Amino acid sequence: MSGEHPIVEVLHWDDGGWQFMCNTTENADDGLVVCMGCLYKKFPWISKFKDLAPNHSVYLENSDWQIEELE
């Protein structure tokens, strides 16, 4: 949320949950719980992933967004 690192991965879980990742840490304590509206207000471009199917993710690779099914 600080904008210090870009969002490089978006996960849409089959329970309806979402995660927006910078992938700069693996420490769960570095995560934040935020409302979707607050996230959208700060990063309106995330709306392009609104139709991402549950149990899928997109990640940034060489300036292109790649989609894959979550295991």
Secondary structure, DSSP 8 states (H G I E B T S, - for coil): --SSS---EEEE-TTS-EEEE--S---GGG-----HHHHHHH-GGGGGGTT--TTEEEEEETTEEEEEE--
